[in-house]
Amino acid sequence: AVDPFKVGAPSSAAETAAPQEALELLVGPNAEIALDGEVMTESEMLAAVTFRVSAQPNLRLQLKADAGLAANRVVLLMESLREHGVEKLFLVTLPPST
């Protein structure tokens, strides 16, 4: 699948692989949002996530946020996702460049 916009994930020394069979949430540098490749508003995304999680309570969500996005924006989004039923949330990072 092709991402609808470019997202440069932050780097991390921790090795975390993206989970399989997960919703993919992209947040671009200007806070644009796409869920599973479909660009939408934050409220539309939260409604879609709520619907999907109600049907599949163990559903995983992988969040790939642009490294240039303010950290507090990412934290607020993660809190909002938890409030909407997401229990398995993974932040996608890239290995540090050498």
Backbone as CSV, one residue per row, in Angstrom:
resi,resn,N_x,N_y,N_z,CA_x,CA_y,CA_z,C_x,C_y,C_z
1,ALA,0.834,-1.186,0.000,0.000,0.000,0.000,0.875,1.245,0.000
2,VAL,0.449,2.239,-0.722,1.190,3.482,-0.828,0.594,4.488,0.153
3,ASP,1.454,5.133,0.931,0.992,6.150,1.865,0.453,7.339,1.078
4,PRO,-0.664,7.933,1.523,-1.239,9.063,0.783,-0.428,10.353,0.893
5,PHE,0.482,10.422,1.858,1.390,11.549,1.990,2.646,11.081,2.686
6,LYS,3.717,11.860,2.548,5.022,11.467,3.101,5.053,11.685,4.608
7,VAL,5.481,10.657,5.333,5.637,10.723,6.779,7.029,10.223,7.109
8,GLY,7.853,11.100,7.661,9.203,10.725,8.092,9.150,10.370,9.563
9,ALA,9.002,9.087,9.876,8.887,8.644,11.266,10.151,8.993,12.037
10,PRO,10.011,9.265,13.341,11.197,9.556,14.151,12.066,8.321,14.293
11,SER,13.338,8.539,14.590,14.231,7.402,14.803,14.226,7.011,16.270
12,SER,14.575,5.754,16.523,14.607,5.228,17.881,15.645,4.125,17.948
13,ALA,16.349,4.057,19.076,17.326,2.989,19.277,16.629,1.667,19.573
14,ALA,15.388,1.728,20.062,14.624,0.511,20.357,14.198,-0.128,19.046
15,GLU,14.310,-1.428,18.994,13.900,-2.142,17.798,12.468,-2.614,17.981
16,THR,11.541,-1.929,17.325,10.138,-2.305,17.405,9.628,-2.521,16.002
17,ALA,9.195,-3.710,15.744,8.624,-4.025,14.445,7.150,-3.633,14.454
18,ALA,6.668,-3.185,13.321,5.255,-2.853,13.211,4.445,-4.147,13.337
19,PRO,3.354,-4.093,14.084,2.548,-5.301,14.248,1.860,-5.680,12.949
20,GLN,1.566,-6.968,12.816,0.854,-7.436,11.641,-0.638,-7.316,11.898
21,GLU,-1.426,-7.243,10.821,-2.873,-7.143,10.906,-3.295,-6.027,11.853
22,ALA,-2.920,-4.829,11.488,-3.220,-3.674,12.317,-3.783,-2.558,11.457
23,LEU,-4.548,-1.692,12.094,-4.923,-0.447,11.434,-3.664,0.394,11.324
24,GLU,-3.517,1.126,10.249,-2.357,1.989,10.102,-2.819,3.437,10.084
25,LEU,-2.357,4.194,11.053,-2.693,5.606,11.167,-1.454,6.430,10.861
26,LEU,-1.548,7.270,9.838,-0.456,8.159,9.478,-0.820,9.571,9.881
27,VAL,0.151,10.293,10.444,-0.032,11.700,10.760,1.135,12.446,10.130
28,GLY,0.819,13.322,9.198,1.836,14.036,8.445,2.383,15.242,9.184
29,PRO,3.349,15.922,8.582,4.011,17.047,9.223,3.084,18.229,9.516
30,ASN,1.985,18.313,8.788,1.010,19.379,9.015,-0.236,18.852,9.716
31,ALA,-0.089,17.721,10.412,-1.148,17.059,11.174,-2.254,16.484,10.299
32,GLU,-1.981,16.303,8.996,-2.951,15.613,8.161,-3.010,14.150,8.591
33,ILE,-4.175,13.526,8.444,-4.398,12.181,8.979,-4.894,11.254,7.881
34,ALA,-4.393,10.024,7.899,-4.897,8.979,7.009,-5.003,7.686,7.810
35,LEU,-6.130,7.017,7.666,-6.339,5.721,8.308,-6.420,4.674,7.217
36,ASP,-5.520,3.704,7.277,-5.431,2.660,6.251,-5.428,3.246,4.839
37,GLY,-4.659,4.330,4.674,-4.480,4.923,3.355,-5.543,5.921,2.935
38,GLU,-6.574,6.128,3.740,-7.644,7.061,3.398,-7.502,8.339,4.211
39,VAL,-7.297,9.457,3.513,-7.164,10.749,4.173,-8.523,11.155,4.733
40,MET,-8.524,11.622,5.992,-9.768,12.021,6.653,-9.473,12.992,7.777
41,THR,-10.539,13.548,8.340,-10.372,14.447,9.480,-10.135,13.610,10.732
42,GLU,-9.689,14.272,11.793,-9.459,13.557,13.046,-10.760,12.978,13.591
43,SER,-11.852,13.719,13.515,-13.124,13.204,14.031,-13.614,12.012,13.211
44,GLU,-13.421,12.050,11.899,-13.788,10.905,11.057,-12.939,9.689,11.415
45,MET,-11.640,9.918,11.642,-10.741,8.821,11.993,-11.144,8.202,13.325
46,LEU,-11.443,9.043,14.320,-11.832,8.518,15.634,-13.131,7.724,15.551
47,ALA,-14.079,8.177,14.743,-15.331,7.434,14.556,-15.053,6.086,13.895
48,ALA,-14.198,6.077,12.887,-13.862,4.829,12.194,-13.133,3.870,13.121
49,VAL,-12.205,4.397,13.921,-11.460,3.560,14.866,-12.407,2.989,15.917
50,THR,-13.297,3.803,16.439,-14.263,3.341,17.434,-15.101,2.197,16.874
51,PHE,-15.566,2.354,15.642,-16.367,1.321,14.987,-15.575,0.031,14.825
52,ARG,-14.344,0.145,14.331,-13.512,-1.040,14.100,-13.156,-1.747,15.408
53,VAL,-12.835,-0.981,16.447,-12.457,-1.576,17.728,-13.667,-2.232,18.398
54,SER,-14.845,-1.664,18.205,-16.038,-2.291,18.789,-16.307,-3.649,18.143
55,ALA,-15.964,-3.777,16.867,-16.138,-5.050,16.156,-14.994,-6.019,16.441
56,GLN,-13.786,-5.491,16.687,-12.587,-6.303,16.949,-11.842,-5.704,18.141
57,PRO,-12.226,-6.059,19.382,-11.624,-5.451,20.566,-10.106,-5.601,20.670
58,ASN,-9.526,-6.636,20.100,-8.079,-6.837,20.181,-7.322,-6.259,18.993
59,LEU,-8.004,-5.443,18.207,-7.394,-4.856,17.026,-6.210,-3.968,17.419
60,ARG,-5.136,-4.089,16.676,-3.941,-3.290,16.915,-3.973,-2.050,16.022
61,LEU,-3.371,-0.988,16.499,-3.256,0.230,15.706,-1.802,0.659,15.717
62,GLN,-1.238,0.835,14.534,0.135,1.330,14.442,0.079,2.783,14.005
63,LEU,0.720,3.619,14.781,0.734,5.059,14.557,2.088,5.462,14.016
64,LYS,2.080,6.040,12.837,3.306,6.530,12.214,3.143,8.038,12.057
65,ALA,3.778,8.776,12.952,3.682,10.234,12.944,4.981,10.833,12.442
66,ASP,4.868,11.891,11.686,6.051,12.554,11.156,6.932,13.072,12.288
67,ALA,8.237,12.929,12.132,9.184,13.348,13.169,9.116,14.844,13.438
68,GLY,8.638,15.632,12.470,8.544,17.072,12.636,7.298,17.512,13.392
69,LEU,6.384,16.595,13.642,5.159,16.918,14.361,5.473,17.113,15.842
70,ALA,4.864,18.109,16.458,5.106,18.382,17.881,4.777,17.155,18.723
71,ALA,5.659,16.826,19.650,5.490,15.631,20.490,4.192,15.680,21.276
72,ASN,3.812,16.867,21.777,2.571,16.932,22.553,1.355,16.639,21.682
73,ARG,1.430,16.931,20.382,0.328,16.613,19.460,0.180,15.096,19.335
74,VAL,1.304,14.402,19.265,1.278,12.936,19.170,0.713,12.340,20.461
75,VAL,1.145,12.854,21.607,0.662,12.357,22.896,-0.847,12.568,23.026
76,LEU,-1.334,13.744,22.653,-2.774,14.014,22.723,-3.552,13.071,21.815
77,LEU,-3.019,12.807,20.641,-3.676,11.887,19.713,-3.701,10.470,20.294
78,MET,-2.594,10.045,20.894,-2.543,8.713,21.501,-3.554,8.601,22.650
79,GLU,-3.657,9.647,23.461,-4.642,9.646,24.556,-6.062,9.568,24.008
80,SER,-6.323,10.302,22.952,-7.649,10.286,22.332,-7.979,8.899,21.776
81,LEU,-6.993,8.250,21.168,-7.205,6.895,20.639,-7.523,5.925,21.773
82,ARG,-6.830,6.044,22.887,-7.111,5.194,24.056,-8.528,5.434,24.553
83,GLU,-8.948,6.708,24.603,-10.304,7.044,25.040,-11.368,6.467,24.102
84,HIS,-10.986,6.214,22.858,-11.909,5.650,21.880,-11.760,4.133,21.748
85,GLY,-11.152,3.503,22.744,-11.145,2.047,22.819,-9.907,1.328,22.342
86,VAL,-8.926,2.050,21.836,-7.703,1.391,21.349,-6.861,0.976,22.549
87,GLU,-6.637,-0.321,22.675,-5.819,-0.839,23.773,-4.435,-1.259,23.302
88,LYS,-4.319,-1.593,22.030,-3.037,-2.049,21.481,-2.560,-1.019,20.468
89,LEU,-1.751,-0.085,20.958,-1.274,1.031,20.155,0.243,0.962,20.054
90,PHE,0.754,1.005,18.838,2.188,0.909,18.590,2.646,2.134,17.828
91,LEU,3.694,2.783,18.307,4.278,3.930,17.630,5.404,3.423,16.739
92,VAL,5.288,3.659,15.449,6.287,3.204,14.481,7.438,4.203,14.450
93,THR,8.659,3.699,14.630,9.862,4.523,14.548,10.844,3.875,13.574
94,LEU,11.826,4.640,13.175,12.877,4.139,12.293,14.156,3.953,13.094
95,PRO,15.023,3.028,12.697,16.304,2.879,13.394,17.118,4.150,13.237
96,PRO,17.958,4.487,14.228,18.767,5.710,14.118,19.728,5.618,12.940
97,SER,19.904,6.751,12.276,20.864,6.748,11.149,22.267,6.941,11.715
98,THR,23.215,6.302,11.060,24.591,6.369,11.545,25.453,7.242,10.671
